[in-house]
Amino acid sequence: MTGDAADRLLPDPKRPFRLIVTGGGTGGHTYPALTAVRTLQGRLAATGRALEVLWVGTADGLEARVAAAEGIEFATVATGKVRRSRNPLEIVSNIKDMGRALLGVIQARSIVSGFRPDVVLATGGYVAVPVGLAARMRRRPLVVHEQTVRLGLANRMLARAATRFAVSSESTLSLLPESVRAGAVVTGNPVRPEALSGRPERAVEALGLHGFDRSLPTVYVTGGAQGSQQINTLMYGILPWLLSHANVIHQCGAANLEGLRRDAGQLPAELAARYLLTGFVGPELPDVLALADVVISRSGAGTIAELTALGKAAVLIPLASSAGGEQEHNARHLHEAGAAVALLGNVSPDGLRQAVAPLLADPAYRADIAKRAMAHGRPDAADRLVDVVLSVASPTDGSH
């Protein structure tokens, strides 16, 4: 813990530290917040201090399920989505949602007043806006964290209300309002500690990969928890060729599993022995990532944070429909730095083959990409973000 942060905890070290965390809608906003909460809890426990957390989100968002699973107290507020389109129907929807957002601010102000947090941590998503504004109104320290290279719309709205603004990439700083930039800090995007502790041999045992040829590189292909039809289709356009050069773990999504399994049944036995098709990779994921020499995946903020923290050579295929083109921007940022290979626009199986082939054929090239990726990684991001949270904590007893 930094000296300043520790000093702020000294006035009453027995009183629980109170944190409101807000953000969600997607895993990209939710899981970094959860990792920060767990890290803060561990940091405080080491000093003999408890943490009381209230998560403010939407009832039907991922954050509600995550908070329930973690035993974190949860409160809801109304929120509205800001649409960027000039379509008249969407403009009408924006006006309606402005009313919901105003109600959300009123609700959030009541929640902040009642809970009396030492700090409010906002990690993005539309629900963060009313809570962040309420923190400013009630004069509670507000830390805003941006996971993506670009600046999300919700966080852009909260930038001037923030006590401190934390970003995941140096290149994000120039996108902040000038008045905010001076006090901004680059923390990186929090990565789950378990993601960094994988062991290749555990993946082999857990997934029964005994047919893999360990003299060949291993490729992990994933489209995220639900799978990706685009990535699955591209994969099957190059699968026999790929299996002649590598072992492959292909996480295709549960909905696609049966159809792809029938296709895989046509593979020659020698190639099939080096291919694992699975709908979902659960607790084994850290071990799979440790085993993988090359990863083919989307380029969401959480994925980028893990791949760079681990230093993995990756071929990135952005989700074209991601908000504000976020995934394409993430992929392009790493590609231009030589830290990944990005496939942008219309991607063909042959384009994927041409991107993967040099990584499989040239271990030195693969190692160079991995080294550059690691230079962009921040495995200590959660600790850095917790340092920021503690540095702004109210030194009072939490009352107004």
N, C-alpha and C positions, 0 to 999 in steps of 0.2 A: 504493500500500500504506500502511496506517496505520502510525504510528510504533511502537506496541506490537507489531504483527505483525512488522514488520521487525526489531525488537530480538530477538524470539524466534528469528529465523533466523540471527543473528550468530554464536553460539558455534561453529558448524561449517558455514559456507555451502557447503562442497564436498560434504558428505554429502547424498545424495538424501533428499528429504522423502518419508516413507512414509505413505500414506493407505489405510485400508480403507474402502470404500464398500459399503453394504448397503441393499437396498431393491429392490422390483420386483414382478413379477406382472402389472402393467399399465404402459402408457406413462406414466400420470400419476405413478407413482413412479420409473420408470426414466429418462425423458428429462431431468427436472430434475437428477438425479444426474449424468448424463453431461455436461450443460452445465456443472455445477459443476466436474467433473473437468477438462474442457477449459479452463475459465477459470483454474483453479488452475495447470494446467500452463503456460499462457501467462504468468501472473504470476510463477511461479518462474523460467521461462526468461529473463525479462527481467533477473533478478538473477544469471543464470549457474548456476542450481541445477536439478537434475533432479527429476522426480517419479516415484516408484514406487507403482503402484496395484494393489491386490488387491480385486477385486469378489467379495463373498460373496453367493450367491443360491441359487436352486433350479435343478436341471438342466433342467427343462422350462419355465422361466419366460422371459419376454421378455428379461430382463436377461442371460441366458446368451447369447442370439443377439447382443444389442447389444455385450456385452463382447468376444465373438469377432470381430465386425466391426471393432471399434476396436483390436484387438490388446491388450486388457487381460487380465492374468492373472485366472483365475476359480477359485473354490473353492465347494463346495456344503456345505450343512448340512441336516439334517432339520428339518422344520417342521410345525406343525399349525395348522389353521384353527379359530378360536374362533367358534362359531355362537351367535347371539343368541336363537334359538328355544328354547321350553320343550318342544318335541316330544321325547318320551322317546327316540326313535331318534337324534335329533341330540344329546341329552345323552350317550348312550352313545358317539357319535362324538367328542364333546368329550373324554371321558375317555381314549379311545384316542389322540387327538391330543395330549393332555397328555404322554403317554409319549414321543411323537415330539418334542415341544418340549423335553423334558428332555434327550433325546439330542442335539438340536440345540445346546443350551447347552454340553454337554460338548464337542461337536465345535468349536463356535465358540471356546470358551476355548482349545483347543489351537491353533486357527488364529491367534488374537490373540497368544498367547504366542510362536508361531513367527515371525510376521511383524514383530512389535514396531512397530506403527504410531505415528506421532506424533499422529494423530487418527483417530477412527472417525466417519464421516459416515453417518447413517441417514436414509433418505427415505421410510420407511413400507412397508407390506406385511408379511405375517406373518413373512417371513424376517428382517426387521430386528430382531425381538424377541430371539431367542437371541444374535445378534451384539451388539446393544446391551447386553444383560445381561452378556455375556462381557467387553465393554470395561470395564464398571463393576467387575467382579470383578478384572480385571487392572490396574485403576487407569490405564486409558488415557483421555484426554479424549474425550468423546462429544458430538457435535453432532447433534441431531435436527431435521429440517426437516419441517414440515407444509405440504402444498400447498393443502389445501382450507380453506374458511371454517370448516367444522366440524372437530373434532378426530377423526382416524381412530383406530380401536380400537388398532392396534399402537402408534401414537405415544402414545396415552394411557397404555399400559402402560409405556412407556419414559420418560415425562415426568420422574419423580423420579430416574431414573438418569442423566439428561443433565447434562453440564457446562454447556452452553448449549442453549436451545430456540429455534429460529427459526421464525417463522410468516409466512404470506403476506398476512395481513390483520389490521388492528388489532382487528377484532371477535373474532378468535380468542383474544386475550389473556385475556379474561374467562372462557374455558372451561378454562384451565389451572389446575392446583392452585395455591393461593395461594403456596406455598413456591417454586414454579417461576416464577411470573409476574414477580417482580422482576428476574430475570436473563434474561427472554425478550427477543428482539429481532425487530422486523418487518423482514424482508428482501425480501418479495415472493417470487414463484415464478419461478425461473430460466427465461428464454426464450432459445431458440437465437438467436445473433446474426444468422444468415442470415434469420430470420423478420422482422427489422426492416429489412432492406436491399433490399426489393423495389422494382421499378420498373414502373409500369403499362404502358409501351410494350413492355417485354420480354414481358409476358403476351400482348399483342396479337400480337406476332410469333411467339412460341413456339406458341401455340394457334390461330393463324390466325383471329383474331377480327375480320377485316376487314369483316364484314357488320354489326358492332355500330354502333349509332347513338350516337356519343359525346356527343350533346346530351341523351341520356337517362341516368339513373343506372344503375349496374351492380349486380346482386344476385348474390352467391355463396351457393349452397345446398350444404350438406354435412352428411352424417350420420356423419362420421368415415371412416377408411380402408375399413371394410367396408360403408359405406353404412347407411342406416336405412330400413326398410320404412315406418315411420310417416311420416317426413318425405317420402319419395318419394310416398306416397299423398296426403298433404296438398298437395304441389306440383302433382300432376296434377289436383287439384280446382280449382286457380286458375290453371293455366298460361297459357291464352289471355289471360285478363285481365292477368296479370302481365307478359306479353310485350308487351301494348299500352301498358305504362307504363315498361318497363325492358328492359335487356339482362340475360340470365341465364346464369350458368355453374353447372351442376348436376352435382355430383360424387355419383353415385348408388350406388357400389359395384359391383364387377365382376360379382357374381352377378345383379344387377338390370338390367344394361346392355341386353341384347338385347330383353327385353320392353318396356322403356321406350322403346327406340329405335323399335320398331314403332309405339307410341302417338304418338311425336313425328313420325312420318311423315305423320300426319294434319293437321299444322299448315299453315296458309296460308304460302306462300313468304315473304311479308314478315315474318311473325313468326318463322319458322324461321331466318331469317338472323341473328336476334338471340338465338339459343339454342344454347348448347354443352352437350351431354350427354356426360359422360365417367365411366368407371368409377372412375378414380383420378387424383388430381393429385399429381405427384411433385415434382421439383426446381422446378417452376414455381410452387409454392404461395406463396412470399413475394411474387412478382409478381402473382399472382391477388388476394391480400389487399390489395396496394397499389392495384390497379385497382378493387376493390369499394367501393361507397358504402354498401351494406347487406349484412350477413351473416345468413343464417338457419342456425342450427346447434344442436347439443347444447351442454351447459354444463359439461363436465368441467373440471377445474382447469387443465389445460394450455391448452385452448381459451380459457378466460377470461383466462389470463395473456397470451396473444398478442393477443386482441382489445382488451384494455384497454391494453396497452403500445403498440399501434398507434393506439388511439383510434378504434375502429370502431363505428358504429351497428349494433346487432344485435338480432335477434329470436331469443330462446332458447327451445328446446323440450327440456326436460330428459328424460333417459332415466329412466323411472319405476323401473326395476329397479336403479339404481346403488346401491352399498353405502351403507346408512344414509340413503338419500335425499339423498346428497351433491349431485347435480346440481341437484335442485330447490332446495336451500338456496342454492347458488351463484347460480342464476338469480334467486331471490327477493331475495337480498342486493343485486344490481345493480339490479333493477327498482325496489325501494323507494328506491334512491338516485337514480333517474331516469337511470341509466347504461346501461340496456338495456330492452327490452320482453320480459317473460317470459310464456309461455303455459303455464299449469299445469293439471293435471287432464286431463279429456277435451278434446282439441283437435279442432276441426272445420276443414275448408277455409275456411269463411266466417270463423271466428275468426282464422285466419292472414291472410286477406285484410284484415280490419279492422285487424290489427296492422301490416301492411306498408304499407297505403295512405297513412297520414299521413307516413311516412318518405319515400315516393317523391314525394308531392305538395308537401311543404314543406321546401325545402332548409335553412331556418333551424332548424326543429325537428330535422332530421337532424343538423345541425352541433352543436346543443345536446346531444343524446344522445351524440354522439361526444366532445365536450369533457368531459362528465361521466365517460364511460368512461375517457378518458385520465387523469383525476384519480385513478382507482383503479389505474392501471397502474404497474408498476415495471420499466422496461426494464433497469435496472442491478441487478436482483435477484441475478444470478449473482455479480457483484462484491461485493455486500453479504454474500452467504453465504460467499464465499471469505474476506472480512475476518473473519468469525466463526470460520471454521476456523483461520485463522492466529493469531487472538488467543488460542486455547486450546491451541495446539500445545505439546507437551512440549518444553522447552528442552534436554532431555538428548539423548544420542546414540541414544535409542530403546531402550536396554537397560533391564532392570528393576533 
